């Protein structure tokens, strides 16, 4: 999987830098083209000569070499690379990457990188668990960077615990798995919906629900990571667009979502309707704020379009249509009826009776039901892991 890949390896100031000699050797053995860049402090732990000999390329530390007069273009390197790996990633470099500080060649290349960026922290136990370091790791992951978690073991300080940089052969496996995964859904167009819809009552009030959009956003991110061309259609949410999603469309109402989905579904290989669409909307919308006057009032409602049912009617041959069902009673019976009535290929069921599942949580517990009556049950997991399970099912359906 690494043959012919351009790997930009950034080495920073950590005792774990000695491992990069073995890492470079393995990358070259796998057939990768390797360009090593270093911070000045990294030279205290491993010499540029060692890494340039192994990589068969001069190591770059400064953007300008006064002896040769050559200038190294960080923008070109950022576009050349198929993947950038910061290993080891010191606490100092992590903080600069998170804050966007470009005061050395490594961080300028990082900011210019157009490719996936992996980072492998390496530091002492107490440093690794310091709140600022943990926050910076979270920030980098929110940017779409990929963490290669440090391992537990004996550290340079003599302490034992987390902070050891992952071993070179394991990093090679992580990269190989990443490039293999990125081919799984290559060329497939997938439409994913997420979040709630808001049905206005007046200029300041609406009918809505508690959906955060986390499940749909996780699905969109995982499917894109597997190489799919994903369009994310979302109702109102505070979530940031996942790093690999190039096309996001924001809507507010069920009618708006319906119009967009009917259009996009025509060219989609897979449609995943994870949004919590309001079933009803007010018959009329007040032009100004409704004042509190009566003790009792009423609100007349009308049915919203059933987007999933309409997509089921319009489903083209070979298209996969997936729905979601949040139930409180007779969960499996209701979900299976929905699957059949709306011509779905699968439906993802979760119940408000399960602790940690449902709206506004980081976890979910789902059952996946199929047309043939088969049910796959999954335990409570982080929503990203749940998204991975659903994505694997979608891939199997596409391959069958």
VEXLO-971672 format. One line per 4 residues: number of its first residue (from 1); their letters; for each residue x, y, z of C-alpha. Coordinates in Angstrom, 1 decimal, always signed. Example, Ala and Ser with C-alpha at 12.3 -4.5 7.8 and 13.67 -1.06 7.14 Angstrom:
<bakes>
1	as	+12.3,-4.5,+7.8 | +13.7,-1.1,+7.1
</bakes>
This chain:
<bakes>
1	xxxx	+0.0,+0.0,+0.0 | +3.0,+2.4,+0.5 | +4.7,+1.6,-2.8 | +5.1,+4.8,-4.8
5	xxxx	+3.7,+7.0,-2.0 | +5.4,+10.3,-1.1 | +5.9,+10.4,+2.6 | +6.9,+13.7,+4.3
9	xxxx	+8.4,+12.7,+7.7 | +8.8,+15.4,+10.3 | +11.2,+14.7,+13.1 | +11.0,+16.8,+16.3
13	xxxx	+13.0,+17.1,+19.5 | +12.4,+13.9,+21.5 | +14.6,+11.0,+22.5 | +12.3,+8.8,+20.4
17	xxxx	+13.8,+10.4,+17.3 | +16.3,+7.5,+17.3 | +13.4,+5.3,+16.1 | +13.1,+7.3,+12.9
21	xxxx	+16.1,+5.6,+11.4 | +14.3,+2.3,+11.6 | +11.1,+4.0,+10.4 | +12.8,+5.5,+7.3
25	xxxx	+14.4,+2.2,+6.5 | +11.0,+0.4,+6.6 | +9.4,+3.1,+4.5 | +12.0,+2.8,+1.8
29	xxxx	+11.8,-1.0,+1.9 | +8.0,-0.7,+1.3 | +8.7,+1.3,-1.8 | +7.8,+4.8,-0.5
33	xxxx	+9.6,+8.0,-1.5 | +10.7,+9.7,+1.8 | +11.6,+13.3,+2.4 | +12.7,+14.0,+6.0
37	xxxx	+12.4,+17.4,+7.6 | +13.6,+18.2,+11.1 | +13.4,+20.8,+13.8 | +16.8,+22.2,+15.1
41	xxxx	+16.3,+20.4,+18.4 | +15.8,+17.1,+16.7 | +19.5,+17.2,+15.6 | +20.4,+16.7,+19.3
45	xxxx	+18.9,+13.2,+19.1 | +19.7,+11.9,+15.6 | +22.0,+13.3,+12.9 | +20.6,+14.6,+9.6
49	xxxx	+23.4,+12.5,+7.9 | +21.9,+9.3,+9.2 | +18.4,+10.1,+7.9 | +19.6,+11.5,+4.6
53	xxxx	+21.6,+8.4,+4.0 | +18.7,+6.1,+4.7 | +16.1,+8.2,+2.8 | +18.5,+8.9,-0.1
57	xxxx	+17.5,+12.6,+0.0 | +19.0,+15.6,+1.8 | +17.3,+16.3,+5.1 | +15.7,+19.8,+5.2
61	xxxx	+16.0,+21.8,+8.4 | +15.9,+25.4,+7.3 | +14.0,+26.8,+4.3 | +17.2,+28.4,+3.0
65	xxxx	+20.7,+26.9,+2.7 | +23.3,+29.7,+2.8 | +26.0,+27.3,+1.6 | +24.3,+26.2,-1.6
69	xxxx	+21.9,+29.1,-2.0 | +19.0,+26.7,-2.4 | +15.5,+27.4,-1.1 | +13.2,+24.7,+0.0
73	xxxx	+9.6,+25.4,-0.8 | +7.3,+24.3,+2.0 | +4.2,+24.8,-0.1 | +5.5,+22.5,-2.9
77	xxxx	+6.4,+19.9,-0.3 | +3.0,+20.2,+1.2 | +1.5,+19.4,-2.2 | +4.1,+16.7,-3.1
81	xxxx	+3.3,+14.6,-0.1 | +0.7,+11.8,-0.1 | +0.9,+11.7,+3.6 | +2.8,+13.7,+6.3
85	xxxx	+3.9,+11.9,+9.5 | +5.1,+13.9,+12.5 | +7.1,+11.3,+14.5 | +8.1,+11.8,+17.1
89	xxxx	+5.8,+14.7,+17.9 | +7.1,+16.6,+20.9 | +4.8,+18.6,+23.3 | +6.4,+21.8,+21.9
93	xxxx	+5.6,+20.9,+18.3 | +2.1,+19.7,+19.1 | +1.3,+23.1,+20.7 | +2.7,+25.0,+17.7
97	xxxx	+0.7,+22.8,+15.3 | -2.5,+23.3,+17.3 | -2.0,+27.1,+17.5 | -0.9,+27.5,+13.9
101	xxxx	+2.6,+28.8,+14.8 | +4.9,+28.6,+11.8 | +8.4,+29.5,+13.3 | +10.3,+26.5,+11.8
105	xxxx	+10.3,+24.5,+8.6 | +8.3,+21.6,+10.1 | +5.4,+23.7,+11.2 | +5.3,+25.7,+7.9
109	xxxx	+5.2,+22.4,+6.0 | +2.4,+21.2,+8.3 | +0.3,+24.3,+7.7 | +0.8,+23.9,+3.9
113	xxxx	+0.1,+20.2,+3.8 | -2.8,+19.2,+1.6 | -2.5,+15.6,+2.5 | -3.6,+13.5,+5.5
117	xxxx	-1.4,+14.3,+8.6 | -0.5,+11.6,+11.2 | +1.1,+12.6,+14.4 | +2.8,+10.2,+16.9
121	xxxx	+3.3,+12.0,+20.3 | +6.4,+11.0,+22.3 | +7.2,+12.5,+25.8 | +7.3,+11.7,+29.4
125	xxxx	+4.2,+10.4,+31.3 | +3.3,+13.6,+33.2 | +3.9,+15.8,+30.1 | +1.6,+13.6,+28.0
129	xxxx	-1.3,+13.8,+30.5 | -0.9,+17.5,+31.1 | -4.3,+19.2,+30.3 | -2.6,+21.5,+27.7
133	xxxx	-1.1,+18.6,+25.8 | -4.4,+16.6,+25.9 | -6.2,+19.7,+24.7 | -3.7,+20.2,+21.8
137	xxxx	-4.2,+16.6,+20.8 | -8.0,+17.1,+20.7 | -7.6,+20.3,+18.7 | -5.4,+18.5,+16.1
141	xxxx	-7.9,+15.7,+15.8 | -10.7,+18.2,+15.3 | -8.7,+19.6,+12.3 | -8.8,+16.1,+10.8
145	xxxx	-5.3,+15.1,+11.8 | -4.8,+11.4,+12.8 | -3.4,+10.4,+16.1 | -1.0,+7.5,+16.4
149	xxxx	-1.4,+6.9,+20.2 | +1.7,+6.5,+22.3 | +2.2,+3.2,+24.0 | +2.8,+2.4,+27.7
153	xxxx	+6.2,+1.2,+28.9 | +9.5,+2.3,+30.3 | +10.3,+5.9,+29.5 | +13.6,+7.8,+29.3
157	xxxx	+12.9,+9.3,+32.7 | +12.7,+5.8,+34.3 | +9.0,+6.1,+34.8 | +6.6,+3.6,+33.3
161	xxxx	+3.4,+4.7,+31.6 | +2.0,+6.3,+28.4 | +4.3,+8.4,+26.3 | +6.4,+5.9,+24.3
165	xxxx	+6.2,+6.6,+20.6 | +4.6,+3.8,+18.7 | +7.1,+1.3,+17.1 | +8.1,+1.9,+13.5
169	xxxx	+6.6,-1.3,+12.2 | +3.3,-0.5,+13.8 | +3.3,+3.0,+12.2 | +3.9,+1.3,+8.9
173	xxxx	+0.8,-0.9,+9.5 | -1.3,+2.2,+10.4 | -0.3,+3.9,+7.2 | -0.9,+0.8,+5.1
177	xxxx	-4.3,+0.3,+6.7 | -5.1,+3.9,+6.0 | -4.3,+3.7,+2.3 | -6.1,+0.4,+2.0
181	xxxx	-9.2,+1.9,+3.7 | -9.1,+4.9,+1.4 | -9.8,+2.7,-1.6 | -12.8,+0.8,-0.2
185	xxxx	-15.4,+3.2,-1.4 | -13.4,+5.1,-4.0 | -15.6,+6.4,-6.8 | -18.9,+6.0,-4.9
189	xxxx	-21.2,+9.0,-4.4 | -22.9,+9.0,-1.1 | -25.5,+11.4,+0.3 | -25.7,+11.7,+4.1
193	xxxx	-28.2,+13.7,+6.1 | -27.7,+14.8,+9.7 | -29.1,+16.9,+12.5 | -32.7,+18.1,+13.2
197	xxxx	-35.0,+20.3,+11.2 | -36.5,+23.5,+12.6 | -40.1,+24.3,+11.6 | -40.8,+28.0,+12.3
201	xxxx	-43.8,+29.1,+14.3 | -42.9,+32.8,+14.2 | -39.6,+34.8,+13.7 | -38.2,+33.6,+17.1
205	xxxx	-39.8,+30.1,+17.8 | -39.8,+26.8,+16.1 | -40.7,+23.1,+16.4 | -37.6,+21.0,+16.6
209	xxxx	-36.0,+18.1,+18.4 | -32.9,+17.3,+20.4 | -30.7,+15.9,+17.5 | -27.1,+17.2,+17.7
213	xxxx	-26.1,+15.8,+14.3 | -23.2,+13.8,+15.8 | -24.2,+10.5,+14.3 | -24.7,+11.8,+10.8
217	xxxx	-21.5,+13.8,+10.9 | -19.5,+10.8,+12.1 | -21.0,+8.7,+9.3 | -20.1,+11.3,+6.7
221	xxxx	-16.5,+11.5,+8.0 | -16.0,+7.7,+8.1 | -17.5,+7.2,+4.6 | -15.3,+10.0,+3.2
225	xxxx	-12.2,+8.5,+4.9 | -13.0,+5.3,+3.0 | -12.7,+7.2,-0.3 | -16.3,+8.0,-1.0
229	xxxx	-17.4,+11.4,-2.5 | -19.7,+12.4,+0.3 | -22.2,+15.2,+0.3 | -23.5,+16.2,+3.8
233	xxxx	-26.9,+17.8,+4.1 | -27.5,+19.0,+7.6 | -30.1,+20.8,+9.6 | -29.1,+23.4,+12.2
237	xxxx	-26.1,+22.2,+14.3 | -23.0,+23.7,+16.0 | -20.8,+20.9,+14.6 | -17.8,+21.8,+12.3
241	xxxx	-17.6,+20.3,+8.9 | -15.6,+17.0,+9.0 | -12.1,+17.5,+7.4 | -12.7,+15.3,+4.4
245	xxxx	-16.1,+16.6,+3.5 | -15.9,+19.0,+0.5 | -19.6,+19.5,+0.0 | -21.8,+20.6,+2.9
249	xxxx	-25.4,+22.0,+2.4 | -27.1,+23.6,+5.3 | -30.9,+23.6,+5.5 | -33.5,+24.5,+8.2
253	xxxx	-36.8,+22.9,+7.4 | -38.0,+19.5,+6.3 | -39.2,+21.0,+3.0 | -35.8,+22.4,+2.3
257	xxxx	-34.1,+19.1,+3.1 | -36.5,+17.3,+0.8 | -35.8,+19.5,-2.1 | -32.1,+19.1,-1.8
261	xxxx	-32.2,+15.3,-1.2 | -34.5,+14.6,-4.1 | -32.1,+16.4,-6.4 | -28.9,+14.8,-5.0
265	xxxx	-30.2,+11.3,-4.6 | -30.6,+10.9,-8.4 | -26.8,+10.7,-8.8 | -26.0,+9.0,-5.5
269	xxxx	-24.9,+5.3,-5.2 | -25.8,+5.4,-1.5 | -28.2,+7.5,+0.5 | -28.0,+7.5,+4.3
273	xxxx	-30.8,+9.4,+6.0 | -29.5,+10.0,+9.5 | -31.3,+13.3,+10.0 | -34.1,+13.6,+12.5
277	xxxx	-36.7,+15.3,+10.3 | -39.7,+16.8,+11.9 | -42.9,+15.0,+11.0 | -45.1,+18.1,+11.3
281	xxxx	-44.9,+21.8,+10.7 | -47.2,+24.7,+11.5 | -49.9,+25.4,+8.9 | -49.1,+29.1,+9.1
285	xxxx	-46.1,+31.1,+10.2 | -46.7,+34.3,+12.1 | -44.9,+37.3,+10.5 | -44.2,+38.8,+13.9
289	xxxx	-43.6,+37.4,+17.4 | -46.7,+35.9,+18.9 | -47.5,+37.6,+22.2 | -48.5,+35.8,+25.3
293	xxxx	-52.2,+36.6,+25.8 | -54.4,+33.6,+26.3 | -54.0,+31.0,+29.1 | -54.6,+28.2,+26.5
297	xxxx	-53.8,+28.4,+22.8 | -53.5,+25.9,+20.0 | -51.2,+25.3,+17.1 | -52.5,+23.8,+13.9
301	xxxx	-50.0,+21.4,+12.2 | -49.7,+19.8,+8.8 | -47.7,+16.8,+7.7 | -44.2,+17.3,+6.4
305	xxxx	-43.1,+15.4,+3.3 | -41.9,+11.9,+4.1 | -38.5,+12.2,+2.5 | -37.4,+8.7,+3.2
309	xxxx	-40.6,+7.2,+1.7 | -40.3,+9.3,-1.4 | -36.7,+8.4,-1.9 | -37.7,+4.7,-1.5
313	xxxx	-40.2,+5.2,-4.4 | -37.6,+6.9,-6.5 | -34.8,+4.5,-5.7 | -32.8,+3.5,-8.8
317	xxxx	-31.5,+0.0,-9.5 | -28.4,-0.8,-7.4 | -28.8,+2.2,-5.1 | -28.5,+1.6,-1.4
321	xxxx	-31.0,+3.4,+0.8 | -30.5,+3.5,+4.6 | -32.7,+4.9,+7.2 | -32.6,+5.5,+11.0
325	xxxx	-35.3,+4.8,+13.5 | -35.3,+6.2,+17.1 | -38.0,+4.3,+19.0 | -39.4,+4.1,+22.5
329	xxxx	-41.8,+1.1,+22.3 | -42.0,-2.1,+20.2 | -38.7,-1.0,+18.7 | -37.8,-3.8,+16.3
333	xxxx	-41.4,-4.3,+15.1 | -41.7,-0.6,+14.3 | -38.3,-0.3,+12.7 | -38.9,-3.4,+10.5
337	xxxx	-42.3,-2.0,+9.4 | -40.6,+1.3,+8.5 | -37.9,-0.6,+6.5 | -40.5,-2.5,+4.5
341	xxxx	-43.0,+0.4,+3.9 | -40.3,+2.8,+2.7 | -38.4,+0.3,+0.5 | -35.1,+0.6,+2.5
345	xxxx	-32.1,-1.8,+2.2 | -31.3,-1.4,+5.9 | -32.5,+0.6,+8.9 | -30.4,+1.6,+11.9
349	xxxx	-32.4,+1.3,+15.1 | -31.6,+2.8,+18.5 | -33.9,+3.1,+21.5 | -34.2,+5.9,+24.1
353	xxxx	-34.5,+3.1,+26.7 | -30.8,+2.3,+26.2 | -28.5,+4.5,+28.4 | -26.0,+6.4,+26.4
357	xxxx	-28.0,+6.1,+23.1 | -30.2,+8.6,+21.3 | -29.8,+12.4,+20.9 | -27.0,+14.6,+22.1
361	xxxx	-24.6,+11.8,+23.3 | -21.2,+10.9,+22.1 | -22.1,+7.2,+22.1 | -24.8,+5.0,+20.6
365	xxxx	-26.1,+1.5,+20.8 | -27.7,+0.3,+17.5 | -29.3,-2.7,+15.8 | -29.1,-2.9,+12.1
369	xxxx	-32.1,-4.5,+10.4 | -32.2,-5.8,+6.8 | -34.9,-6.6,+4.3 | -34.4,-10.4,+4.7
373	xxxx	-35.2,-10.1,+8.4 | -31.6,-10.4,+9.6 | -30.6,-8.3,+12.6 | -27.1,-7.3,+13.6
377	xxxx	-26.8,-6.1,+17.2 | -23.9,-3.9,+18.4 | -23.0,-2.9,+21.9 | -22.7,+0.7,+23.2
381	xxxx	-19.9,+2.5,+21.4 | -18.5,+5.9,+20.5 | -20.5,+7.2,+17.5 | -17.4,+7.2,+15.4
385	xxxx	-17.0,+3.5,+16.0 | -20.7,+3.0,+15.3 | -20.3,+4.9,+12.0 | -17.4,+2.5,+11.2
389	xxxx	-19.8,-0.5,+11.7 | -22.5,+1.0,+9.5 | -19.9,+2.0,+6.8 | -18.6,-1.6,+6.7
393	xxxx	-22.2,-2.9,+6.2 | -22.8,-0.4,+3.4 | -19.5,-1.6,+1.7 | -20.6,-5.2,+2.0
397	xxxx	-24.0,-4.4,+0.4 | -22.3,-2.5,-2.5 | -19.9,-5.5,-3.1 | -22.7,-8.1,-3.0
</bakes>
